[in-house]
């Protein structure tokens, strides 16, 4: 288990080439998955949304509709710098907050939705993170978790495993100049709970699971849940 400062340092190291690597390594699918997550939440025009582990802001900026307040939170300052630049280019004005996902600097019950894309497995204590998300959501609020998973169908699982273990670290290292973060990526994906196991964690944090949607054959999965009213 890596410590929080090691993970922050890892993301700071690859920040400059993070977006380019994501586009190449996922063949652009990561943006499609993020847009699907955004479109899956039934939010009103004045909804307040918090995107945790926002990185370079792609998930938050996928919410094309005008919302009441959009907040992107990350503990990597360099990633947030990228997010601010990207938002300015698009004419968007979210609020960017540098903070730890395990200690959210917000009072209880202030957000209508909390999203996190490919970041939950990077938390030192993912269940504690889910409890924090529960705390800052209003009753009836939505949680959306997007994470990598191993496909259930064995031939596709084998193909994805081959890519994950043999190709991804090499390609990630070539694209960013740093192979270690992509070795960590493949290891963390395989070690993290998938499907019903992660859904059970979400329920343990107090949420009511609403949907579990495998994407691209199960390479990624979208988990939707609500905080009980």
URMOUR-V245941 format. One record per residue. N is the residue number from 0. RES is the residue in one small letter. SS is DSSP state (H for helix, E for strand, L for the rest). D_CENTER is the distance of its C-alpha to the mean C-alpha in Angstrom with 2 decimals. Layout:
N:RES:SS:D_CENTER  N:RES:SS:D_CENTER
This chain:
0:x:L:18.58  1:x:L:17.72  2:x:L:18.27  3:x:H:16.03  4:x:H:18.24  5:x:H:18.08  6:x:H:14.32  7:x:H:14.67  8:x:H:17.66  9:x:H:16.04  10:x:H:13.51  11:x:H:16.49  12:x:H:18.55  13:x:H:16.69  14:x:H:15.56  15:x:H:18.54  16:x:H:17.84  17:x:H:14.06  18:x:H:13.97  19:x:H:17.07  20:x:H:15.91  21:x:H:12.80  22:x:H:15.29  23:x:H:17.88  24:x:H:16.12  25:x:H:14.50  26:x:L:17.57  27:x:L:15.64  28:x:H:13.92  29:x:H:10.35  30:x:H:11.63  31:x:H:13.31  32:x:H:10.49  33:x:H:8.64  34:x:H:12.20  35:x:H:12.84  36:x:H:10.13  37:x:H:11.77  38:x:H:15.15  39:x:L:14.77  40:x:L:14.95  41:x:L:18.66  42:x:L:18.73  43:x:L:21.95  44:x:L:22.70  45:x:L:22.78  46:x:L:19.51  47:x:E:17.54  48:x:E:13.74  49:x:E:11.44  50:x:E:7.96  51:x:E:6.97  52:x:L:6.03  53:x:L:6.78  54:x:L:8.39  55:x:L:10.95  56:x:L:10.13  57:x:L:9.75  58:x:L:7.69  59:x:H:10.14  60:x:H:12.95  61:x:H:12.53  62:x:L:14.22  63:x:L:17.64  64:x:L:19.64  65:x:L:21.03  66:x:L:19.52  67:x:L:21.20  68:x:E:18.73  69:x:E:15.30  70:x:E:13.85  71:x:E:11.16  72:x:E:10.97  73:x:E:10.60  74:x:L:13.28  75:x:L:13.92  76:x:H:16.70  77:x:H:16.93  78:x:H:13.42  79:x:H:14.28  80:x:H:17.59  81:x:H:16.15  82:x:H:14.19  83:x:H:17.54  84:x:H:19.52  85:x:H:17.50  86:x:H:17.75  87:x:H:21.47  88:x:H:22.13  89:x:L:20.86  90:x:L:22.78  91:x:L:19.89  92:x:L:20.05  93:x:L:16.97  94:x:E:17.30  95:x:E:15.48  96:x:E:15.60  97:x:E:15.68  98:x:L:15.22  99:x:L:14.04  100:x:L:11.43  101:x:L:14.25  102:x:L:16.75  103:x:L:15.61  104:x:L:18.58  105:x:L:19.11  106:x:L:21.73  107:x:L:21.28  108:x:L:20.87  109:x:L:20.06  110:x:E:17.05  111:x:E:17.24  112:x:E:13.55  113:x:E:10.40  114:x:E:6.98  115:x:E:3.56  116:x:E:1.49  117:x:L:3.40  118:x:L:4.06  119:x:H:6.39  120:x:H:8.87  121:x:H:9.27  122:x:L:10.74  123:x:L:14.49  124:x:L:14.88  125:x:H:12.01  126:x:H:14.65  127:x:H:15.67  128:x:H:12.22  129:x:H:12.50  130:x:H:16.00  131:x:H:15.08  132:x:H:12.87  133:x:H:15.99  134:x:H:18.28  135:x:H:17.11  136:x:E:16.99  137:x:E:20.38  138:x:E:22.13  139:x:E:21.13  140:x:E:17.72  141:x:E:14.72  142:x:E:11.48  143:x:E:8.91  144:x:E:6.55  145:x:E:5.58  146:x:E:6.61  147:x:E:9.50  148:x:L:12.82  149:x:L:16.46  150:x:L:18.51  151:x:L:21.21  152:x:L:23.90  153:x:H:25.52  154:x:H:26.48  155:x:H:23.01  156:x:H:21.62  157:x:H:24.25  158:x:H:23.48  159:x:H:19.74  160:x:H:20.78  161:x:H:23.26  162:x:H:20.82  163:x:H:18.34  164:x:H:21.20  165:x:H:23.73  166:x:H:22.32  167:x:H:18.77  168:x:H:19.88  169:x:H:22.90  170:x:H:21.28  171:x:H:18.47  172:x:H:21.30  173:x:H:23.43  174:x:H:20.99  175:x:H:20.01  176:x:L:23.03  177:x:L:21.12  178:x:L:20.89  179:x:H:19.86  180:x:H:16.09  181:x:H:16.13  182:x:H:18.38  183:x:H:15.92  184:x:H:13.15  185:x:H:15.64  186:x:H:16.81  187:x:H:13.62  188:x:H:12.71  189:x:H:16.29  190:x:H:16.56  191:x:L:13.67  192:x:L:14.81  193:x:L:14.57  194:x:L:15.53  195:x:H:18.04  196:x:H:17.54  197:x:H:13.99  198:x:H:15.32  199:x:H:18.13  200:x:H:16.02  201:x:H:14.60  202:x:H:18.28  203:x:H:19.46  204:x:L:17.57  205:x:L:19.68  206:x:E:17.72  207:x:E:19.44  208:x:E:17.50  209:x:E:18.10  210:x:E:16.72  211:x:E:15.33  212:x:E:15.06  213:x:E:15.08  214:x:E:14.44  215:x:H:16.71  216:x:H:18.69  217:x:H:16.00  218:x:L:14.25  219:x:E:10.99  220:x:E:11.04  221:x:E:10.09  222:x:E:11.17  223:x:E:12.85  224:x:E:14.88  225:x:E:17.18  226:x:E:18.79  227:x:L:22.49  228:x:L:24.91
